[in-house]
Amino acid sequence: MLLVMTLIAAGCANDEAKTEQQGTNGTPAGTTVFSGETNPSTTTRTVIVDHTQGAGANVIWAATDKVWVKDDASTWQQSGVATFPVAANKTKAMFTLNGTYTGATHDVIYTNLPITGTPQVEIKAAQTQTTPNNFDHAGEAGDLGIATANRQGAGNAYKFTLDHKSSYLCFLPRCMNVDLGKNIYLTKVTITANKPIAGTFNIVSGSIAGNAPVANSSNTITLTTTDFPLNTTVADVTKNAAYMVIAPGTYNFTIGYTIKDPTTNVEGTITKTLTAFTCDEGKIHDITAWTDKDIEDVTGTYHTWDAAVGENYWKGHDRDASGNFFPTLVNGGSTANYPASAIDSRWYNTAYGYATSNPATRSAANQPNVNLMAHYVEFGDPRWDANRIWSGYGHLYKGGIWLKRSTVPGFPNKSTDYWGVDYRTSTQLTIDPRADITYSNMTIPTEAEQATTYFFLPASGYYFQGTMVDFGSGGHYWTSTASSCEAGNSWYLYFNNHEIHVRQWHRWMGSRIGKFY
């Protein structure tokens, strides 16, 4: 006997992603009709909408959705695309099917794969989201829904509740540097686990939890986004929520957030880790990320040598009337109002004595002295890194050097002299040539080495009479030692991608105060 069956599918009201179904009448003869509830119209598969951080979401039917229903012959039949009794109301959709349906119950599956044998779903290793806070790619990416349709009375109406069996991640990145945040964008999120999180899964007993993929297995999922804004200092679903479908399970995650500055065309990936993270069936799990936490910002760190604390090279003169940084600060142009004389509060420390130690007492007081800085050159194992990102004056840049920390075993952590000479009091204009070398090592330290053995200095350049020099190609850092043979000079460290040295030059230059380890 061929019956007409009607089911109405509703969007999910919570993070358990359950969809209530209701019956209707008036369906075409010779077919079975499933009717479902949704919210606004869409042109893709089932859409997860209205997610609230820390809570659930609604699931709505989409204009191209189809479902699979097992008929009396235990054959899976695919419905036609969703149609809506009321065009403006996508909360009720109708799906027509062929087949015979006389049972008290019939199984229903929502999947992105055709059912020709064992039902399957493919959680995609490559997913794409085109708009922030829009999860209309859920179905295509591997959303799985399971239900049992129950006959309502003696008629041809059936009712079911759709349980979503995939798991979902909602990434909520933020940038605490407000000047940088308005100029950078999220281009992709890559998540790698300690076991498969994507692939083709058999649906066993209405679930894929605990199942290994039978094809296309992948421990990595890449979600490509289209320049989602990072102009927020708090996790904000409406600003940049990025959604991913993932297999349920408990994992150790390495998450890469790739960000890009279209002005400088610099792109880099920020890596975060999560351990023992459980992805439950049918739930959205929020993952927040402070993207710029480990991005060193060089803004406001340039000084004439040992200028007064708080009196950086561009204090009070780095922004235009609109509050934006002058582009000449970084593009090689000349910027007005640089410190040019002793009447300026940003002027250098003028203390001097011939053949005596002239140490910094203000902004450069905590920098390595000339002797220790020379040891960094000779024993620091310099390694150029062309891709390490950092920021300055509201934009993203890259390039710099890794040096060995003075605290590691075997490093001659000496501030008293360099090869028997104390350059704090020496009357020599130049240092021992072993602190003025070329190098060629481009091997990036491992993550473990970066955490314990090496530290990074950006190639953030320096200012010469208001003009930026070597920004992105060379680094210039003050020592805490003024010359003891030339009143207007101080010792500094300089490096680029093939040389590194300690020399002395004009105290009025705008060089950086950096953090050395």
Secondary structure, 3 states (H helix, E strand, C coil): CCCCCEECCCCCCCCCCEEECCCCCCCCCCCEEEEECCCCCCCCCCEEECCCCCCCCEEECCCCCCCEEECCCCCEEECCCCECCCCCCCCCEEEEECCCCCCCEEEEEECCCCCCCCCEEEECCEEEECCCCCECCHHHHCCCEEEEEEECCCCCEEECEEEECCEEEEEEEECCCHHHHCCCEEEEEEEEECCCCEEEEECECCECCCCCCCEEEECEEEEEEEEEECCCCCCCHHHHCEEEEECCEEEEEEEEEEEEECCCCEEEEEEEEEEEEEECCCCEEEEEEECCCCCCECCCCEECCCCCCCCCCCCCCCECCCCCECHHHCCCCECCCCCCCCCCCCCCCCCCCCCCCCECCCCCCCCCCHHHHHHHHHHCCCEEEEEEEEEECCEEEEEEEEEECCCCCCCCCCCCCECCECCCCCCCCCCCHHHEEECCCCCCCCHHHHHHCEEEEECEEEEECCEEEEECCCEEEEEEEECCCCCCEEEEEEECCCEEEEEEEECCCEEECCCCC
